[in-house]
Amino acid sequence: MTGELWHHLATQVEQLDAQAGRLIRRALAEHTAALRVQVVGRAGTGRESIEAQVRELLLRRAEIEGGEVDAAVAGVAVDTPDGPDPVLDADLVVYVVPRRLDPAVAHPADRAALAAVDPRRVVLVVSGGPDAAECAAVACAVGVPPHQVVADRDEELLAESVAARAVVVRRLRDEEFARVVAGVPAAPQVRELVEQTLDLVELDPVEPVAAAGPR
């Protein structure tokens, strides 16, 4: 229903203000585009294996909140010799870190990379067969909420975690789109249409950013 309202608004605005209509159409195209997923990790962490799992999971098009996940997956290496720092700007970041002798000590490159990402967009995967306590300690060390961390061998939990984060990032997209539409410069008649539509749309609440520990 919400999608129909946005498309109807874009059509109405285009008839009254071509420039405002183009801006709303552009924002609508970004809002409805496939979710961008980055599978991230340093060399030797098992990132490639997790990337293959994520691709297979999304290839199966698991149903989330009554809809299918439409996503584009890209692998991203961090801390590469002489390489630039990657830009982690996807809707969803699946970040792979290795099990360490002291799980409370995180690699500086991992801490730095994750510090630039909204933790609500992250699924943290710990490779090397860690137990639940180790996973929680690693999550705390890099500033990711403990309920968003999973061991690499738990494929079922990985699927559940990716699905849960997909729901959250869709809601974040909804919020961003509403902000963009609310800020489109337009004539008073168009502003009235925009405000009427925003009043009709009920956005699901997005979970707040939780403090999960030091970064």
N, C-alpha and C positions, 0 to 999 in steps of 0.2 A: 504493500500500500504506500509506504514512504517513497519508494522509487517512482511510482506513478505520480505522486504529488510533485516531486522534483522535475520530472519530465514535463508535466503540465505547466509548471511555473516557467521553465525555460521557453516553452512555446509561446506563452503569453508575453513574456518579457521581450522576446525577439520581435514581436509584432509592434511593440511600443518603443523599444530602444535597442537598435541593432548592436551597439557596442556592449551594452550590459548583457544582452542575450548571448553574445559570443563568449564573454567572460564566464557566464554561468554554464554554458555548454562545455567549455574547456574544463572547468572544475568538475562538472558531472562526469566527463570522460575519465578523468583521473580517479574519481570516486568509485567508478564501476569497473576499473581496469583490474586485471588479475593481481592477486596479492603477490608482492615480491618477497621472496624468501632467500636469505643468505645463510649458507652453512659455513661457519668460520672456525679456524683453528690454526695453531702453529704446526710445523712439520713434525711428524712422528706422533701426533695425538690421536690418529685414527679418524681424522676428519673425512677422508674420502669414503670410508665405510659408512659413516653416519649420513653423508650426503646421498649415498646410494639408497639407504633406508628411507630417507625423507622423500626422495624422488619416487620411490615405489609406493610409499604411503599416499602421496598426493596423486599419483597415477591412478590409484584405486578410487580416487575422488570420494573419500569418506564424507558422509553426510554430517554437516554441522549446523545445528539450529534449523533443520529443515531445508538447508540448501547445500550445494556441493562446493567444495573448495576448488577454486580456479586459481592456480598459482604458477609462478615462474621461479625456478630454483637456480641459484648460482653458487658455486663454491668460491670461497675467499680465503687466501692464505695470509696470515699475519706474521710479523717478525721475520720477514725474509731478508737475507743478506743483500744490502745495498738497494733494497726495494722501498718504494714509498709506503707510508702508512695507508692502509685501505680505508675507504669511506664506507662505514656501516650505516647505510641509509634505507635498508629494506623495511617493509612493514613488519616482518618477523625475522629475528636473528636466532638461529640455532648455533650456539657457541660450544665448541668442543674443547675440553681441557683434560689433561692426563691425571690419573691418580698419582699422588705424591706421598712420600714417606711421612711428611707432615702436611695433612690436608688443609691446615689453617694458613699455610704459607703459599701465596699465589705468585705466579710468574709476573714480573712487572709488565710485560707486553700484554698479557691477558687483562690485568687490572686497567691499564691505560686504554685498551680498546673498548672494554665494557663500560668504562666511565663515560664514554661519549654516546651511549645508547640508553634510551628510556627503558628501564628494567621491565616495564610491563610488556615490552616487545620481545623478551628474551626467553628462550628455552636453553638451559644449561645442561650439557651432556658431559658426564665424567667417564672417561675411558679407563680400562685396566681392571675392571671387575670390582669396583668399590662397594662397600656396604652402605646402608642408609645413613649411618652416622657420619661416615666419611663424605658422602655426597652433601649432607647438610653443612659440614664444616667448610667444604670447598665453596659452596654457594655463599656462605657468610663472608669468606675471604675476598670474594670478587664483587660483593654487593648485589647479589641476585636473591630474591625471595626463595626460601627453602622449598616451597611447594612448586617451584618452577625448575627443579633440578632432577635429573634422572640418570641412572647408570646406563652405560652403553649397551649392556646385554639385555636390558628390559625393553624389548621392542613394543610390547603392549602399552607400557607406561609412556614410552616416547610418543606413540600415536595419540594417546589421550592428552599428553602435554601440548603437542603441536595443535591438536584440535581446540583445546581450551584457549591457547594464545591466539589462534585464528579468530575466535569469537571476540576477544578483547581488541585486537587490532582493527577488526571491522568496525567496532564501536568508536575507536579512535578516528577512523576515517570519517564516520558519520559526523563526529564533533567538528573535525577540521573542515568538512564541506559546509556545514552550517555556518561556521565562522567566516569562510570565504564569501558565501552568498550574502551574509549579513553586511559585509563590508564593501560590496560592489557599488561603485558610484553610479547613481541613476537619478532620473527625474522623480518628482514626488509621487506620481501615479505608479511608477514601477516600485518605488520603495514601499508603497502601501501593499502591493501584491506580495512582495518579499516578506514583509512583516506578517501578513495574514497567513502565508504558507508556514513560516517558522512557528507561528502560534498553533498550527494544526499538527505539526510534527512533534511526536514524543520520542526523544532519544533515550535509549537505554543507558543507565548510569555506567560509567567506566570505573573500574576499581582504582582507588587512589594509588599514587606511588608510595610503596612501603619502604621504610628504612630497614635494610636487611643486613647492615654491618658495614665495616670500613671498605673503602674502595682504593 
